[in-house]
Amino acid sequence: MSTFKIEGGHRLKGSIQPQGAKNEALQILCAVLLTPELVTINNIPDIVDVNKLISLLKKLGVKVEKIKQGTYTFQADDVNLKYLESDEFKVDGRGLRGSIMIVGPMLARFGKGYIPKPGGDKIGRRRLDTHFEGLINLGAKFRYSKEEQFYGVEADRLKGVYMLLEEASVTGTANIVMAAVLAEGRTTIYNAACEPYLQQLCKMLNRMGAKISGVGSNLLVIDGVEKLGGTEHTMLPDMIEIGSWIGLAAMTKSELTITNVSWDDLGIIPNVFRKLGITVEKRGDDIHIPAHVDGYEIQSFIDGSILTISDAPWPGFTPDLLSIILVVATQARGSVLIHQKMFESRLFFVDKLIDMGAKIILCDPHRATVIGHDYKSTLKATTMTSPDIRAGVSLLIAALSAKGTSIIQNIEQIDRGYERIDERLRAIGAHIERVP
């Protein structure tokens, strides 16, 4: 177990390139199971969660070859179905929430898909109903062992159907889409998730021979095909990491350039940071954040009422960045209400920020009011523990802006989603050390 030792209060300078998108990678890697042909994937982030999934694919019998940093080939032409029901798989699959998305491809191609109750961030209930209800609609038989917490779906042949999803679950939509592309007939999915990463999955599947229309909307129409072929795919940059670096620049009064961000896929993310008073400049496909030496001021709504920033399914604001927004608001001029609608435990990390001197009122599990310091009172260094990926990076940003030396424990949570974060931060001037 390692920790981060961080000496805060230093300004950063330079450029940083975002890694490949974690949430896209978890979908795309599962999709290689849909074909026996070779699939090449570029810009894969070197992070714990993705590496765990690659290891899982290898144990399933997928041939994996690393071509260079970030580029791998995958060939699922000899899949080991026995591994799916082994005790080893029940341990391996439980360690990663993204493993749930192997179920749809395995069911579609091999007639069976199993998964233990997956792990992941402890951010509240994250039910799997959307995944399995969609697969049941396609004709799968569902079974669940309560003692082993082991799920299974089986079908001789899936059949297309119309379905209205109860929630626009990104991973749920991905699982259903990957199953439907090999189903017999037409599948229509209404209230489908339409995040850029889901769009990327659909575009990749279409290049493999799938017939998916409505990509980018919440109404997907999928005409099943007999088989899919190989392809090459490149991941988008990680929008959550991009938002993290915007927040880091503002909090540390640093001038930073975030390169190759794929502006067209960022949605409202830049404008939400602008509502906090942060200058977000578009320079080609880069983001430039000037040094906010005079601070930044939170806007109000048109009628003068306090600004509320809340999460919502795409094209709304992603819940993964609310933790960053909350931290950045602690040093702004003005106040903001953060409303985390989608997860009921994600705001509980604010007690660490309060210990550092932040003015935050936790109204309930879903809402927190932040009264900004306007740098009149800096955050104080402390020792804290990272509860999940996004809260962990938020605490890291707070520590980099704080006066004194902070210690962050349980940094394995941060490593799950951020590639070599300490090395990359040192390259732009951060005083951060990984301590065994």
C-alpha positions in Angstrom: 0.0 0.0 0.0 1.5 3.3 -1.1 0.8 6.9 -0.2 1.2 10.3 -1.9 3.3 12.9 -0.1 2.4 16.3 -1.5 3.9 19.7 -0.8 1.3 22.2 -1.7 1.3 25.8 -2.6 3.5 25.6 -5.8 2.4 27.0 -9.1 2.5 24.6 -12.1 3.4 25.4 -15.7 3.5 23.6 -19.0 1.4 21.2 -21.0 -0.2 17.9 -20.2 -1.8 15.4 -22.5 -4.9 13.5 -21.3 -4.8 9.7 -21.3 -7.1 7.5 -23.2 -10.6 7.4 -21.8 -11.0 4.9 -19.0 -14.8 4.5 -19.3 -14.5 4.0 -23.1 -11.7 1.4 -22.7 -13.8 -0.8 -20.4 -16.6 -1.0 -23.1 -14.3 -1.3 -26.1 -12.2 -4.1 -24.6 -15.3 -6.2 -23.9 -16.4 -5.8 -27.5 -13.3 -7.8 -28.8 -15.2 -10.9 -27.6 -17.8 -10.4 -30.4 -15.5 -11.6 -33.2 -12.8 -14.3 -33.7 -10.9 -11.8 -35.9 -8.0 -9.5 -34.9 -8.9 -6.2 -33.3 -6.3 -3.5 -32.8 -7.0 -0.8 -30.2 -4.9 2.4 -29.7 -4.6 4.9 -26.9 -5.4 2.4 -24.1 -4.7 4.0 -20.7 -2.2 2.2 -18.5 -4.3 2.1 -15.4 -5.3 -0.5 -12.8 -8.9 -1.0 -13.9 -8.1 -1.4 -17.6 -5.1 -3.7 -16.9 -7.3 -5.9 -14.7 -9.8 -6.3 -17.6 -7.0 -7.1 -20.1 -5.8 -9.8 -17.6 -9.4 -11.1 -17.4 -9.6 -11.3 -21.2 -6.3 -13.3 -21.3 -7.7 -15.8 -18.8 -10.7 -16.1 -21.0 -8.4 -17.3 -23.8 -8.2 -14.0 -25.8 -4.8 -13.7 -27.5 -3.4 -10.3 -26.4 -0.3 -8.7 -27.8 1.2 -5.3 -26.8 2.4 -3.6 -29.9 3.7 -0.4 -28.2 2.7 1.7 -25.2 -1.1 2.2 -25.4 -1.6 -0.1 -28.5 -2.7 -3.8 -28.2 -4.1 -6.4 -30.5 -6.8 -8.8 -29.3 -8.0 -12.0 -31.0 -10.9 -14.0 -29.3 -10.7 -17.1 -31.6 -10.3 -19.7 -28.9 -12.4 -18.5 -25.9 -12.2 -20.7 -22.7 -15.9 -21.0 -21.7 -15.0 -23.2 -18.7 -13.1 -20.3 -17.1 -16.5 -18.4 -16.8 -17.8 -20.9 -14.2 -14.5 -21.4 -12.3 -13.8 -20.3 -8.8 -10.9 -18.2 -10.2 -13.3 -16.2 -12.4 -15.6 -15.6 -9.4 -12.7 -13.8 -7.7 -11.2 -12.1 -10.8 -14.6 -10.7 -12.0 -15.5 -9.4 -8.6 -12.5 -7.0 -8.5 -13.7 -4.8 -11.4 -17.0 -3.2 -12.1 -16.3 -3.0 -15.8 -16.3 -6.8 -16.0 -20.1 -6.7 -16.2 -19.8 -5.7 -19.8 -18.4 -9.1 -20.9 -21.9 -10.6 -20.3 -23.6 -9.1 -23.4 -20.8 -10.1 -25.9 -20.5 -13.6 -24.4 -24.2 -14.2 -24.4 -24.5 -13.0 -28.1 -21.7 -15.1 -29.4 -21.6 -18.1 -27.2 -25.1 -18.3 -25.7 -24.0 -17.8 -22.1 -22.7 -15.0 -20.0 -21.8 -15.1 -16.3 -20.5 -12.6 -13.8 -20.0 -12.3 -10.1 -21.3 -9.2 -8.4 -18.7 -6.7 -9.5 -16.8 -4.3 -7.3 -15.7 -0.7 -8.1 -16.1 2.6 -6.3 -18.1 2.7 -3.1 -20.3 5.6 -4.2 -23.7 4.2 -3.3 -26.0 1.6 -4.9 -25.2 0.8 -8.6 -27.8 -1.7 -9.6 -27.5 -4.0 -12.5 -31.2 -4.3 -13.3 -30.9 -2.4 -16.6 -28.3 -4.8 -17.9 -30.2 -8.0 -17.2 -33.7 -6.7 -18.0 -32.4 -5.7 -21.4 -30.8 -9.1 -22.0 -34.0 -10.9 -20.8 -36.0 -8.8 -23.2 -33.7 -10.2 -26.0 -34.7 -13.7 -24.9 -32.1 -14.7 -22.3 -32.9 -16.8 -19.3 -31.6 -15.2 -16.1 -30.4 -17.0 -13.0 -28.8 -15.7 -9.8 -27.1 -17.5 -6.9 -27.6 -15.4 -3.8 -25.1 -17.4 -1.8 -22.3 -16.8 -4.3 -23.6 -13.5 -5.6 -23.2 -14.9 -9.1 -25.3 -13.9 -12.1 -25.9 -15.8 -15.3 -27.8 -15.4 -18.6 -28.2 -18.1 -21.3 -29.9 -18.2 -24.7 -29.8 -20.4 -27.8 -30.4 -17.4 -30.0 -31.3 -13.8 -29.1 -34.2 -12.1 -30.9 -34.6 -8.4 -31.5 -37.3 -6.5 -29.7 -38.4 -3.0 -28.8 -37.4 -1.9 -25.3 -37.7 1.3 -23.2 -34.9 1.4 -20.6 -35.9 2.5 -17.1 -32.6 4.4 -16.8 -30.1 5.7 -19.4 -27.3 3.5 -18.0 -24.1 3.8 -20.0 -22.7 0.4 -19.2 -26.3 -1.1 -19.4 -26.8 0.3 -22.8 -23.4 -0.9 -23.9 -24.1 -4.5 -22.7 -27.5 -4.5 -24.5 -26.1 -3.1 -27.7 -23.2 -5.6 -27.8 -25.8 -8.4 -27.4 -28.3 -7.0 -29.9 -25.8 -6.7 -32.8 -25.7 -10.5 -33.2 -29.4 -11.0 -32.3 -32.0 -12.1 -34.9 -34.0 -9.2 -36.3 -34.3 -5.6 -35.2 -33.8 -4.3 -31.7 -34.9 -0.8 -30.8 -33.6 0.8 -27.6 -35.3 3.9 -26.3 -33.8 6.0 -23.5 -30.4 4.6 -24.5 -27.3 6.3 -23.1 -25.7 8.6 -25.7 -22.3 9.5 -24.1 -19.4 10.0 -26.5 -17.9 6.7 -25.2 -21.1 4.8 -26.1 -21.0 6.5 -29.5 -17.4 5.3 -29.9 -18.5 1.8 -29.2 -21.3 1.9 -31.7 -19.0 3.3 -34.4 -16.5 0.6 -33.7 -19.2 -2.1 -33.9 -20.4 -0.6 -37.2 -16.9 -0.8 -38.6 -16.9 -4.5 -37.6 -20.1 -5.1 -39.6 -22.9 -4.2 -37.2 -25.9 -2.2 -38.4 -26.6 0.4 -35.7 -28.4 3.7 -36.5 -29.3 6.6 -34.3 -25.8 6.8 -32.9 -25.5 9.9 -30.6 -29.2 9.9 -29.8 -31.2 8.2 -27.1 -33.0 6.0 -29.7 -30.8 3.3 -31.2 -32.0 0.9 -33.9 -30.0 -2.3 -34.3 -30.5 -4.8 -37.1 -28.8 -8.0 -36.1 -26.1 -9.6 -38.3 -24.7 -13.1 -38.4 -21.1 -12.3 -37.5 -18.7 -9.4 -36.9 -15.1 -8.9 -38.2 -12.0 -7.3 -37.0 -11.2 -3.6 -36.9 -8.9 -0.9 -35.6 -10.1 1.6 -33.0 -8.6 4.6 -31.2 -9.8 5.8 -27.8 -10.9 9.4 -27.2 -9.0 11.4 -24.6 -10.5 11.0 -21.1 -12.9 13.9 -20.5 -12.8 13.3 -16.7 -9.1 13.8 -16.7 -9.4 16.9 -18.8 -11.8 18.4 -16.3 -9.5 17.4 -13.5 -6.6 19.3 -15.1 -8.8 22.4 -15.6 -9.7 22.3 -11.9 -6.0 21.8 -10.9 -4.9 24.8 -12.9 -7.5 27.1 -11.4 -6.9 25.9 -7.8 -3.1 26.3 -8.0 -3.3 29.6 -10.0 -1.3 27.9 -12.7 -1.0 28.4 -16.4 -1.6 25.1 -18.1 -2.3 23.8 -21.6 -4.2 20.6 -22.0 -3.4 19.1 -25.4 -5.5 17.1 -27.9 -8.7 17.2 -25.9 -11.2 16.4 -28.8 -13.3 19.6 -28.1 -16.3 18.3 -30.0 -16.7 15.5 -27.5 -16.5 17.6 -24.3 -20.1 18.7 -24.4 -20.9 21.3 -21.7 -17.9 20.5 -19.5 -15.9 23.7 -20.5 -19.0 25.9 -19.9 -19.6 24.5 -16.4 -16.1 25.5 -15.4 -16.7 28.9 -17.0 -19.7 29.3 -14.7 -17.2 29.1 -11.8 -15.4 32.0 -13.3 -12.5 29.9 -14.8 -11.2 31.0 -18.2 -11.2 28.1 -20.6 -9.6 29.0 -23.9 -9.9 27.0 -27.1 -6.6 26.9 -29.0 -7.1 24.5 -31.9 -7.8 21.2 -30.2 -6.1 22.3 -27.0 -7.4 23.9 -23.9 -5.4 26.8 -22.4 -6.0 27.8 -18.8 -4.3 31.1 -17.9 -3.0 31.7 -14.4 -5.9 33.0 -12.3 -3.8 35.3 -10.1 -6.8 37.4 -9.1 -9.0 34.3 -8.5 -12.2 33.4 -10.1 -15.8 34.4 -9.4 -18.9 32.1 -9.4 -21.7 33.3 -11.6 -25.3 33.5 -10.4 -28.4 32.5 -12.3 -30.1 35.3 -14.4 -32.5 36.1 -11.5 -29.6 36.5 -9.1 -30.2 33.2 -7.2 -27.3 31.0 -6.2 -25.8 28.8 -8.9 -26.6 25.1 -8.8 -24.4 22.6 -10.6 -25.9 19.1 -10.9 -25.2 15.9 -12.8 -27.4 14.3 -15.4 -27.1 11.7 -18.2 -25.4 13.0 -21.3 -25.6 15.6 -22.7 -25.9 16.8 -19.1 -22.9 17.2 -16.8 -21.1 14.0 -16.0 -21.3 13.0 -12.3 -17.6 12.0 -12.4 -16.6 15.7 -12.4 -18.8 17.0 -9.6 -16.2 16.2 -7.0 -13.7 18.3 -9.0 -16.2 21.2 -9.3 -16.8 21.0 -5.5 -13.1 21.3 -4.7 -12.5 24.1 -7.2 -15.4 26.1 -5.7 -13.8 26.1 -2.2 -11.4 28.9 -3.4 -13.8 30.8 -5.6 -15.5 34.1 -4.9 -19.1 33.4 -4.2 -21.2 30.3 -3.4 -22.6 27.3 -5.3 -24.9 24.4 -4.6 -23.6 21.0 -5.8 -26.4 18.5 -6.4 -25.2 15.0 -6.9 -28.4 13.2 -8.1 -27.1 9.9 -9.4 -25.1 8.5 -6.4 -26.0 8.9 -2.8 -22.5 8.4 -1.2 -20.3 10.4 -3.5 -20.2 13.6 -1.4 -19.2 12.1 1.8 -15.5 12.9 1.1 -16.2 16.6 2.0 -15.4 15.9 5.6 -11.7 15.8 4.5 -12.0 19.2 2.8 -13.7 20.7 5.9 -10.8 19.4 8.0 -8.5 21.4 5.5 -10.5 24.5 6.3 -13.0 24.5 3.4 -16.5 26.1 4.1 -18.9 23.4 3.0 -22.4 22.6 4.3 -23.4 19.0 3.6 -27.1 19.4 3.3 -27.9 15.7 2.7 -26.2 12.8 0.9 -27.0 14.4 -2.4 -26.4 18.2 -1.9 -23.6 20.3 -0.6 -23.3 24.1 -0.4 -19.8 25.5 -0.9 -18.9 29.0 0.3 -15.7 30.0 -1.5 -12.6 31.5 0.3 -11.4 33.6 -2.6 -7.9 32.6 -1.5 -8.2 34.9 1.6 -7.8 31.7 3.6 -5.8 28.8 2.0 -6.6 25.2 2.6 -4.4 23.6 5.3 -2.4 20.4 4.7 -3.6 17.2 6.3 -3.5 13.4 6.2 -6.4 11.8 4.4 -7.6 8.6 2.6 -8.9 8.4 -0.9 -12.4 6.8 -0.9 -12.8 6.4 -4.6 -11.2 7.4 -7.9 -12.8 10.8 -8.4 -12.8 11.9 -4.8 -9.2 10.8 -4.6 -8.1 13.1 -7.4 -10.2 16.0 -5.9 -8.3 15.6 -2.6 -5.1 15.5 -4.5 -6.0 18.8 -6.2 -6.9 20.3 -2.8 -3.5 19.1 -1.4 -1.6 20.7 -4.3 -3.2 24.0 -3.5 -2.9 23.7 0.3 -0.3 25.2 2.5 2.1 22.6 3.9 2.6 18.9 3.3 -0.3 16.5 2.9 -0.4 12.7 2.9 -3.0 10.8 0.8 -3.5 7.2 1.7 -5.2 4.4 -0.3 -3.9 5.9 -3.6 -4.6 2.6 -5.3 -8.0 4.1 -5.8 -6.5 7.0 -7.8 -4.3 4.5 -9.8 -7.4 2.7 -10.9 -8.3 5.7 -13.1 -5.3 7.9 -13.6 -2.1 6.8 -15.5 1.2 7.6 -13.8 -0.4 10.7 -12.2 2.5 11.5 -10.0 5.1 11.4 -12.8 2.9 13.5 -15.1 2.3 16.1 -12.4 6.0 16.3 -11.5 6.7 17.1 -15.2 4.6 20.3 -14.8 6.2 21.3 -11.5 4.1 19.6 -8.8 5.9 18.5 -5.6 4.4 15.0 -5.3 6.2 11.8 -4.2 4.9 8.2 -4.1 5.9 6.7 -0.8 5.8 2.9 -0.3 
